[in-house]
Amino acid sequence: MEKIIGLKELRQNMPSFAQKVQKGQSFIVVKQSKPLFKITPLTYLDNEVEQSQQSAFLQTGAIDSHRTLKPLSKEEHDYYMGL
């Protein structure tokens, strides 16, 4: 299960969280106790569609990265809203 962290904590300790994500950890980022987004490490799968999406993500850069990220599923959203 992902660890829940605050947005302020993420901003203040970004290098530390980046290292943890590279090592395989995932995080749910919240603001005022409401989930905003999920940070997970990239995984390279055999699926061509996934590889294509990851390639597009890596080529877009930080400015356009929000366009290639997937939203939470309804189940994930409901779960995190219930926390």
Residue frames as qw, qx, qy, qz and C-alpha x, y, z in Angstrom:
[[0.000, 0.889, 0.459, 0.000, 0.00, 0.00, 0.00],
 [0.373, 0.593, -0.024, 0.714, 1.15, 3.53, -0.73],
 [0.360, -0.380, -0.439, 0.730, 2.24, 5.88, 2.00],
 [0.053, 0.886, 0.403, 0.225, 0.15, 9.04, 2.36],
 [0.472, -0.204, -0.107, 0.851, 2.09, 12.33, 2.46],
 [0.100, 0.856, 0.313, -0.398, 1.14, 15.99, 2.50],
 [0.561, 0.752, 0.141, 0.315, 1.76, 18.29, -0.44],
 [0.133, -0.943, 0.272, -0.140, 3.83, 20.62, 1.74],
 [0.730, -0.450, 0.499, 0.128, 5.98, 17.68, 2.90],
 [0.803, 0.367, 0.361, 0.301, 6.52, 16.64, -0.73],
 [0.324, 0.905, -0.016, 0.275, 7.58, 20.16, -1.76],
 [0.331, -0.861, 0.371, -0.106, 9.97, 20.50, 1.15],
 [0.574, -0.421, 0.696, 0.089, 11.59, 17.08, 0.65],
 [0.767, 0.543, -0.091, -0.331, 11.34, 16.47, -3.10],
 [0.354, 0.587, -0.727, -0.028, 14.87, 15.00, -3.56],
 [0.297, -0.224, 0.863, -0.340, 14.28, 12.50, -0.77],
 [0.721, 0.301, 0.450, -0.433, 10.92, 11.40, -2.20],
 [0.624, 0.627, -0.363, -0.294, 12.40, 11.14, -5.71],
 [0.118, 0.461, -0.875, 0.090, 15.01, 8.70, -4.39],
 [0.477, 0.009, 0.773, -0.419, 12.34, 6.66, -2.59],
 [0.749, 0.480, 0.129, -0.438, 10.23, 6.44, -5.75],
 [0.464, 0.611, -0.621, -0.160, 13.28, 5.32, -7.74],
 [0.053, -0.289, 0.926, -0.236, 13.70, 2.52, -5.19],
 [0.258, -0.223, -0.900, -0.272, 10.10, 1.38, -5.77],
 [0.001, -0.408, -0.673, 0.616, 8.01, 3.19, -3.18],
 [0.026, -0.551, -0.553, -0.625, 4.65, 4.80, -4.05],
 [0.083, -0.253, -0.465, 0.844, 2.94, 7.77, -2.43],
 [0.001, -0.758, -0.593, -0.273, -0.51, 9.35, -2.34],
 [0.228, 0.063, -0.163, 0.958, -0.19, 13.14, -2.02],
 [0.162, -0.734, -0.659, -0.008, -2.93, 14.91, -0.08],
 [0.090, 0.261, -0.103, 0.955, -3.86, 18.53, 0.58],
 [0.452, -0.192, 0.278, -0.826, -6.17, 19.31, 3.48],
 [0.506, -0.051, 0.817, -0.271, -6.79, 15.56, 3.91],
 [0.768, 0.517, 0.207, -0.318, -8.02, 15.15, 0.31],
 [0.713, -0.085, 0.527, 0.455, -6.04, 13.06, -2.19],
 [0.252, 0.777, -0.187, -0.546, -4.56, 15.06, -5.08],
 [0.694, 0.542, -0.439, -0.182, -2.42, 12.58, -6.98],
 [0.937, -0.259, 0.222, 0.075, -0.43, 9.40, -6.81],
 [0.187, 0.781, -0.586, -0.112, 3.34, 9.09, -7.32],
 [0.943, -0.090, 0.322, 0.001, 4.56, 5.67, -8.46],
 [0.311, -0.497, 0.636, 0.501, 7.77, 4.44, -10.06],
 [0.635, 0.479, -0.344, -0.499, 7.73, 3.82, -13.79],
 [0.688, -0.140, 0.712, 0.033, 7.62, 0.16, -14.72],
 [0.303, 0.464, -0.591, -0.586, 8.61, -1.09, -18.11],
 [0.744, 0.133, 0.585, -0.294, 6.14, -3.67, -19.33],
 [0.377, -0.006, 0.787, 0.488, 6.09, -5.84, -22.44],
 [0.336, 0.728, 0.587, -0.108, 2.82, -4.29, -23.55],
 [0.438, 0.287, 0.312, 0.793, 3.50, -2.11, -26.62],
 [0.130, -0.826, -0.340, -0.431, 0.81, 0.41, -25.68],
 [0.599, -0.767, -0.091, 0.212, 2.31, 0.89, -22.22],
 [0.654, -0.172, 0.214, 0.705, 5.78, 1.29, -23.70],
 [0.255, 0.559, 0.376, 0.694, 4.46, 3.83, -26.19],
 [0.324, -0.884, -0.253, -0.221, 2.79, 5.84, -23.40],
 [0.678, -0.609, 0.034, 0.409, 5.94, 5.73, -21.29],
 [0.571, 0.124, 0.298, 0.755, 8.04, 6.81, -24.24],
 [0.043, 0.746, 0.339, 0.572, 5.67, 9.72, -24.92],
 [0.521, -0.835, -0.169, 0.044, 5.80, 10.67, -21.25],
 [0.697, -0.401, 0.135, 0.579, 9.59, 10.68, -21.18],
 [0.442, 0.287, 0.362, 0.769, 9.78, 12.76, -24.37],
 [0.060, -0.844, -0.411, -0.340, 7.24, 15.42, -23.34],
 [0.275, 0.308, -0.375, 0.830, 9.20, 16.81, -20.42],
 [0.117, -0.299, -0.706, 0.632, 7.83, 18.17, -17.16],
 [0.251, 0.168, 0.001, -0.953, 5.66, 20.86, -18.72],
 [0.630, 0.060, -0.420, -0.651, 3.43, 18.44, -20.65],
 [0.143, 0.116, -0.967, 0.179, 3.65, 15.47, -18.28],
 [0.405, 0.173, 0.585, -0.681, 0.15, 16.03, -16.87],
 [0.643, 0.345, -0.233, -0.643, -1.33, 15.22, -20.31],
 [0.590, 0.256, -0.751, -0.152, 0.04, 11.67, -20.36],
 [0.081, -0.141, 0.846, -0.508, -0.70, 10.65, -16.76],
 [0.392, -0.359, -0.776, -0.341, -3.69, 8.42, -16.11],
 [0.439, -0.489, 0.183, -0.731, -6.36, 9.52, -13.63],
 [0.261, -0.149, 0.873, -0.385, -7.23, 7.33, -10.66],
 [0.278, -0.262, -0.852, -0.358, -9.75, 4.59, -11.35],
 [0.521, -0.547, -0.185, -0.629, -13.17, 4.95, -9.75],
 [0.849, -0.364, -0.368, 0.103, -12.24, 2.27, -7.22],
 [0.576, 0.037, -0.280, 0.767, -9.00, 4.05, -6.30],
 [0.082, -0.446, -0.027, -0.891, -10.80, 7.40, -6.08],
 [0.680, -0.535, -0.276, -0.419, -13.54, 5.99, -3.83],
 [0.815, -0.236, -0.384, 0.364, -10.97, 4.28, -1.63],
 [0.436, 0.096, -0.219, 0.868, -8.88, 7.41, -1.10],
 [0.265, -0.491, -0.121, -0.821, -11.91, 9.64, -0.60],
 [0.768, -0.489, -0.348, -0.224, -12.98, 7.29, 2.18],
 [0.640, 0.048, -0.480, 0.598, -9.74, 7.72, 4.14]]
